[in-house]
Amino acid sequence: MRADYMRYRARMSSTTDRRRSFWAWGFEDQLPTQDARQVLAQSAAALLGVAAPEPCPPPDFANLALPPPRVAPPSALVDYCTVDARERALHTYGKSFLDQLRAFALDFSSPPDFVILPRDEAEVIAALSACAASGIAVVPFGGGTSVVGGVECPLPQGGRGIASLDLRHLNRVLEVDPVSRSARIQAGASGPQIEAQLASHGFSLRHYPQSFEFSTLGGWLATHAGGHFATVYTHIDDLVQAVRLVTPREPNGIVQTRRLPASGAGPLPERLFLGCEGTLGVFTEAWLRVQKRPHLRSSASVAFPDMPSAVAATQGVAQSGLFPSNCRLLDSGEAMLAGAGTQPTLLLGFESAERPVRERLESALSLALSHGGSCPQGPQHREGEPNRGSGSDAASPPSSEAWRQAFLAAPYRQSALLCSGFLADTFETACTWQSFPALSRAVRKAVRDALVSHCGAGHLMMRFTHVYPDGPAPYFTYVAPLPGWSGPRDHAAMVPRATAAWHAVKTAASDAILEHGGTITHHHAVGRMHKPWYIRESPPLVSAALRAIKQTLDPHALLNPGVLLD
Ligand SMILES: Cc1cc2nc3c(=O)[nH]c(=O)nc-3n(C[C@H](O)[C@H](O)[C@H](O)COP(=O)(O)OP(=O)(O)OC[C@H]3O[C@@H](n4cnc5c(N)ncnc54)[C@H](O)[C@@H]3O)c2cc1C
């Protein structure tokens, strides 16, 4: 096991030594070049029918002045705490549009006072205990890819300071049970770290959110993360066997649930903690259900003359009992962006390590064709060696390659568009098939009206990321000119105008979603951003019970103040 780990470390060192951007998505060296940004800006301007705004170079870390820490790390923790400016900046925000906007404008007014980097669970326990004793709030931090304000560090009322607790050193697969096909994995392990270590055992977790490269197991558990499986194993929850977390309750604040394939014994303890967004405890490890690496794949790409027939076909496949791994419906805007044509397009994919999936694909395809679809390229069937990779094979089957590349590049494009004077963002939900048509109409109208009135123009696209027999998970992307954009000049005036426009769009979209039977989030989580709508959709007695649980596990309200609960 140790030798495997050393080999894995050697393999990963080339990626872990790269620097993450302090303001944008991903690695610093992956931001599209100035020329590429210009091409992107020209396409966005043409799409919106506006002139391309004057671009601005990315911000320079050397120009950033952080407020000094209000408190020093408690003396018991100094061995594994840092007040390094770059670390504090990297832990100030997640990666939502608003996070990137503020960081781009070098607004880092609320960084953590220090960052805690525990090397094992004992240091997590010590950190919570010392911070509780010193009146310092703690924000658990995985990959920092939250898009809902989940890792921000605002000083709570009456608090002395606030620290970010980064689990990055707890990044190992500790144990594999090949008989039960499960693995014990530390919570700070990122997607590539998990896949690389499981590969040496011939297994894969096969959980590939779009943020896979940087997000971590702990973050996934804390936010009900959604992976690439469009049906059945849609959320990380479906892969969880048991969890272990440290709560701030003293003494004995550890919760360890039992390893069971299923249980009918009362409310399930894992389910209490999944989606807790760092408010009830800190996940340190979990047992996950793993799978053999698939090498039998069948896929097809089906184009439709209009959205209603594409939606009807997707609903038919979702209710057919065929359970494709990939069942993504792209509207015409998404299809064009992905280089998958100009019509609404359904991407279908099946995969297995055990038996051919050709017949299931052909059944799903004939169902889709019966709704008026066409499949000019025909079905694709592939048999190959199980991929030992890092997720690069995984998000979708081969015929969807163009879409997959666009999927992974999209977050870098969002950051590049920001430097070019455009607002690009996404929001998502889930609803029943019955409510989808009215929800879709209402959201499109509300968002387009808000974009036109606050940004002068806008373009909205939609895809289904996941589908269930009773409804889809629609995912919307929009792009608009950034109001108040002043090119390379001072951004002080631009930020409030752009923020107000973003809020107007968010409110219009979220209100329309809730009014038409959707949830405020299918997999992006609640954080601080979605809290007003989460409170509206949550039964009041459930909110009261959650507050009582918080009081039991975190009596001094140490963890992630302001997230999920008031
Ligand atoms: C470009 C992009 C694409 C994305 N794609 C997807 C997607 O496909 N599917 C999806 O579900 N989400 C997606 N997200 C959202 C985000 O990646 C997920 O919410 C992810 O699960 C967060 O993981 P993380 O490790 O980065 O957690 P962080 O962002 O660090 O934290 C998220 C929340 O979890 C808490 N937390 C983190 N670690 C722990 C822990 N060990 N114990 C307790 N609480 C903890 C934090 O306090 C915070 O509230 C995307 C985000 C971006 C920016």
PDBQT file of the ligand as one rigid body, heavy atoms in Angstrom, charges set to zero:
ROOT
HETATM    1  C1  LIG A 601     -16.473  25.105 -12.443  1.00  0.00    +0.000 C 
HETATM    2  C2  LIG A 601     -17.270  24.398 -11.402  1.00  0.00    +0.000 A 
HETATM    3  C3  LIG A 601     -17.924  23.228 -11.721  1.00  0.00    +0.000 A 
HETATM    4  C4  LIG A 601     -18.682  22.568 -10.766  1.00  0.00    +0.000 A 
HETATM    5  N1  LIG A 601     -19.290  21.387 -11.105  1.00  0.00    +0.000 NA
HETATM    6  C5  LIG A 601     -20.005  20.724 -10.183  1.00  0.00    +0.000 A 
HETATM    7  C6  LIG A 601     -20.628  19.485 -10.506  1.00  0.00    +0.000 A 
HETATM    8  O1  LIG A 601     -20.516  18.970 -11.624  1.00  0.00    +0.000 OA
HETATM    9  N2  LIG A 601     -21.323  18.860  -9.532  1.00  0.00    +0.000 N 
HETATM   10  C7  LIG A 601     -21.446  19.397  -8.286  1.00  0.00    +0.000 A 
HETATM   11  O2  LIG A 601     -22.080  18.792  -7.435  1.00  0.00    +0.000 OA
HETATM   12  N3  LIG A 601     -20.884  20.577  -7.962  1.00  0.00    +0.000 NA
HETATM   13  C8  LIG A 601     -20.155  21.245  -8.865  1.00  0.00    +0.000 A 
HETATM   14  N4  LIG A 601     -19.564  22.431  -8.525  1.00  0.00    +0.000 N 
HETATM   15  C9  LIG A 601     -19.677  22.952  -7.163  1.00  0.00    +0.000 C 
HETATM   16  C10 LIG A 601     -18.565  22.411  -6.223  1.00  0.00    +0.000 C 
HETATM   17  O3  LIG A 601     -17.503  21.911  -6.978  1.00  0.00    +0.000 OA
HETATM   18  C11 LIG A 601     -19.134  21.321  -5.332  1.00  0.00    +0.000 C 
HETATM   19  O4  LIG A 601     -20.007  21.909  -4.388  1.00  0.00    +0.000 OA
HETATM   20  C12 LIG A 601     -18.062  20.488  -4.605  1.00  0.00    +0.000 C 
HETATM   21  O5  LIG A 601     -18.709  19.415  -3.977  1.00  0.00    +0.000 OA
HETATM   22  C13 LIG A 601     -17.269  21.272  -3.592  1.00  0.00    +0.000 C 
HETATM   23  O6  LIG A 601     -16.160  20.493  -3.210  1.00  0.00    +0.000 OA
HETATM   24  P1  LIG A 601     -14.866  21.174  -2.585  1.00  0.00    +0.000 P 
HETATM   25  O7  LIG A 601     -13.968  20.097  -2.117  1.00  0.00    +0.000 OA
HETATM   26  O8  LIG A 601     -14.299  22.154  -3.525  1.00  0.00    +0.000 OA
HETATM   27  O9  LIG A 601     -15.515  21.891  -1.318  1.00  0.00    +0.000 OA
HETATM   28  P2  LIG A 601     -15.343  23.387  -0.841  1.00  0.00    +0.000 P 
HETATM   29  O10 LIG A 601     -15.729  24.314  -1.907  1.00  0.00    +0.000 OA
HETATM   30  O11 LIG A 601     -14.033  23.559  -0.226  1.00  0.00    +0.000 OA
HETATM   31  O12 LIG A 601     -16.469  23.398   0.297  1.00  0.00    +0.000 OA
HETATM   32  C14 LIG A 601     -17.830  23.270  -0.023  1.00  0.00    +0.000 C 
HETATM   33  C15 LIG A 601     -18.641  23.197   1.276  1.00  0.00    +0.000 C 
HETATM   34  O13 LIG A 601     -18.332  21.991   1.948  1.00  0.00    +0.000 OA
HETATM   35  C16 LIG A 601     -17.757  22.252   3.227  1.00  0.00    +0.000 C 
HETATM   36  N5  LIG A 601     -16.682  21.279   3.398  1.00  0.00    +0.000 N 
HETATM   37  C17 LIG A 601     -15.585  21.102   2.615  1.00  0.00    +0.000 A 
HETATM   38  N6  LIG A 601     -14.852  20.080   3.076  1.00  0.00    +0.000 NA
HETATM   39  C18 LIG A 601     -15.483  19.622   4.184  1.00  0.00    +0.000 A 
HETATM   40  C19 LIG A 601     -15.214  18.583   5.121  1.00  0.00    +0.000 A 
HETATM   41  N7  LIG A 601     -14.133  17.793   5.024  1.00  0.00    +0.000 N 
HETATM   42  N8  LIG A 601     -16.083  18.397   6.123  1.00  0.00    +0.000 NA
HETATM   43  C20 LIG A 601     -17.179  19.175   6.261  1.00  0.00    +0.000 A 
HETATM   44  N9  LIG A 601     -17.481  20.169   5.414  1.00  0.00    +0.000 NA
HETATM   45  C21 LIG A 601     -16.647  20.382   4.382  1.00  0.00    +0.000 A 
HETATM   46  C22 LIG A 601     -17.294  23.694   3.162  1.00  0.00    +0.000 C 
HETATM   47  O14 LIG A 601     -17.288  24.299   4.435  1.00  0.00    +0.000 OA
HETATM   48  C23 LIG A 601     -18.308  24.319   2.235  1.00  0.00    +0.000 C 
HETATM   49  O15 LIG A 601     -19.485  24.661   2.931  1.00  0.00    +0.000 OA
HETATM   50  C24 LIG A 601     -18.796  23.107  -9.469  1.00  0.00    +0.000 A 
HETATM   51  C25 LIG A 601     -18.108  24.282  -9.149  1.00  0.00    +0.000 A 
HETATM   52  C26 LIG A 601     -17.361  24.923 -10.094  1.00  0.00    +0.000 A 
HETATM   53  C27 LIG A 601     -16.632  26.186  -9.746  1.00  0.00    +0.000 C 
ENDROOT
TORSDOF 0
